[in-house]
Amino acid sequence: MCLDRAEEDKFSPGKFVYVSHDGQVELLRMQLLSSMCPLNFYNFPLDAQTCNLTFGVLAHNSTFHSSGPFHLNFLTVSTFTVLSRNTHWCLSHDRDSFCMFSGFQVTVRRRALFYIVNLIVPSALLMLLDVMGFLLPPSNKQRLTYKATTFIGYFIFILMVFTLFPPFMGPLPLIGELTW
């Protein structure tokens, strides 16, 4: 993650100093950072994504020592669950100075129940209705209207579900390969 991706005007306006009972003084300045991570949608909606984030402290050299752990607060997104948060610290040499970098690996898994209830179950019911249309005798005049109604139902269903899918580019998800 680039350090220049700090959101404009998305940080605490003042400087806060926290003094603990043992005399330790902490100067904190919170800032909102944004990053993008490439996603693999092949196993959608049963997918898990792993993002690697690296933060650096460029204001200090290698003599600066952090006295505590680096804290990250993760937002709870309604369709994802955070599986793991792996952290590591390392020193990186850049030209004649050292900078401290912190790396994070965040793994999230999509909550598939939402997509199963809103996508797979209604689609299975519409396919069942389509198959039942073939059980009607060919001489029945209602067969054509039944099939047309089923087709219109598919069309409306696809229009409604289209907004539920995240935008993606790349290979077709497995669920799309199975339905085509």
C-alpha positions in Angstrom: 0.0 0.0 0.0 1.4 3.4 -0.9 1.7 5.9 1.9 0.4 8.6 -0.3 -3.1 7.1 -0.3 -4.1 9.0 2.8 -7.7 10.3 2.5 -7.9 14.1 2.4 -9.6 15.5 5.5 -10.1 12.1 7.0 -8.0 12.4 10.1 -8.4 13.6 13.6 -8.2 17.4 13.6 -6.3 17.8 16.8 -3.5 16.1 18.5 -4.4 13.9 21.4 -2.0 13.1 24.2 -2.9 10.1 26.4 -1.2 9.9 29.8 -1.4 6.6 31.6 -1.2 6.0 35.4 2.5 4.8 35.1 3.6 8.1 33.4 3.7 6.8 29.8 2.7 9.5 27.4 1.3 8.7 23.9 0.8 11.2 21.1 -1.8 9.7 18.7 -2.9 11.0 15.3 -5.5 8.9 13.7 -5.8 8.9 9.9 -8.0 7.0 7.4 -6.0 5.1 4.7 -7.5 3.4 1.7 -6.2 0.6 -0.4 -7.3 -1.7 -3.1 -6.6 -5.4 -3.3 -7.0 -7.6 -6.4 -9.8 -10.1 -5.8 -10.4 -13.6 -7.2 -14.1 -14.2 -7.9 -13.7 -17.7 -9.3 -15.3 -19.5 -6.3 -18.0 -16.8 -5.8 -20.0 -16.8 -3.5 -17.9 -19.3 -1.5 -14.7 -17.3 -1.9 -12.0 -16.1 0.5 -9.7 -13.1 -0.3 -6.3 -12.3 1.2 -4.9 -8.8 1.0 -1.3 -7.8 1.9 -1.0 -4.3 3.4 2.4 -2.6 4.2 2.6 0.5 6.3 5.8 2.5 6.8 7.1 5.0 9.3 9.2 7.4 7.3 9.6 10.0 9.9 12.0 8.0 12.1 15.2 6.1 11.4 16.2 2.8 12.7 17.0 4.1 16.2 13.3 4.7 16.7 11.7 1.8 18.6 8.0 1.2 18.9 6.9 0.6 22.4 3.7 -1.2 21.6 1.9 -3.2 19.0 0.4 -1.7 15.9 -3.4 -1.6 16.1 -5.8 -1.9 13.3 -9.5 -1.6 13.6 -11.5 -3.5 10.9 -14.9 -2.4 9.8 -17.5 -5.1 9.7 -18.9 -5.4 6.3 -22.2 -7.1 6.0 -21.1 -9.6 3.4 -17.6 -10.4 4.6 -16.1 -12.1 7.7 -12.5 -11.4 8.8 -10.8 -14.8 9.1 -7.3 -13.9 10.2 -5.0 -10.9 10.8 -1.3 -11.8 10.5 1.2 -9.1 11.3 5.0 -8.9 11.0 7.6 -6.3 11.5 10.7 -5.8 9.4 13.4 -3.3 8.8 14.0 -2.2 5.2 17.2 -0.6 4.0 16.6 2.3 1.5 19.6 4.3 0.4 21.6 5.2 3.5 18.7 5.2 5.9 16.5 2.7 7.6 12.7 2.9 7.7 10.4 0.8 9.8 7.7 -1.1 7.9 4.8 -3.1 9.2 3.1 -5.7 7.1 -0.4 -7.0 7.5 -2.1 -9.9 5.9 -5.9 -9.8 6.1 -8.0 -12.7 5.0 -11.8 -12.3 4.6 -14.4 -14.8 3.6 -17.7 -13.9 2.0 -20.9 -14.8 4.0 -22.4 -17.1 1.4 -25.8 -17.5 3.1 -27.0 -14.1 1.7 -26.1 -15.2 -1.9 -27.5 -18.7 -1.5 -30.9 -17.4 -0.2 -31.1 -14.5 -2.7 -29.5 -16.2 -5.8 -29.3 -20.0 -5.8 -32.7 -20.9 -4.2 -34.8 -18.6 -6.4 -32.8 -19.7 -9.5 -33.4 -23.3 -8.6 -37.2 -22.7 -8.2 -37.3 -20.9 -11.6 -35.5 -23.9 -13.2 -38.0 -26.3 -11.5 -40.9 -24.3 -13.0 -39.2 -24.4 -16.4 -38.8 -28.2 -16.2 -42.4 -28.6 -15.1 -43.4 -26.7 -18.3 -42.2 -29.6 -20.3 -44.5 -31.9 -18.4 -47.5 -30.1 -19.9 -48.9 -31.9 -22.9 -48.0 -30.2 -26.2 -51.6 -29.9 -27.2 -52.3 -27.7 -24.2 -52.7 -24.0 -25.2 -51.5 -22.8 -21.9 -48.0 -24.2 -22.4 -46.8 -21.3 -24.5 -48.1 -18.7 -22.0 -46.6 -20.7 -19.1 -43.2 -20.8 -20.8 -43.4 -17.0 -21.7 -44.3 -16.2 -18.1 -41.3 -18.3 -16.9 -39.0 -16.5 -19.3 -40.2 -13.1 -18.1 -39.7 -14.3 -14.5 -36.1 -15.2 -15.3 -35.5 -11.8 -16.9 -36.9 -9.8 -13.9 -35.0 -12.0 -11.5 -31.7 -11.4 -13.4 -32.4 -7.6 -13.3 -33.0 -7.7 -9.6 -30.0 -9.8 -8.8 -27.6 -7.9 -10.9 -27.3 -5.2 -8.2 -26.3 -7.8 -5.6 -23.2 -8.9 -7.5 -19.9 -7.0 -6.9 -18.4 -5.6 -10.1 -15.6 -7.7 -11.4 -13.4 -8.2 -14.4 -11.5 -11.3 -15.3 -12.5 -15.0 -15.6 -16.1 -16.0 -15.2 -16.9 -17.3 -11.7 -17.6 -21.0 -11.3 -21.3 -20.4 -10.7 -21.5 -18.8 -14.1 -19.7 -21.6 -15.8 -22.1 -24.1 -14.3 -25.2 -22.3 -15.4 -24.1 -21.7 -19.0 
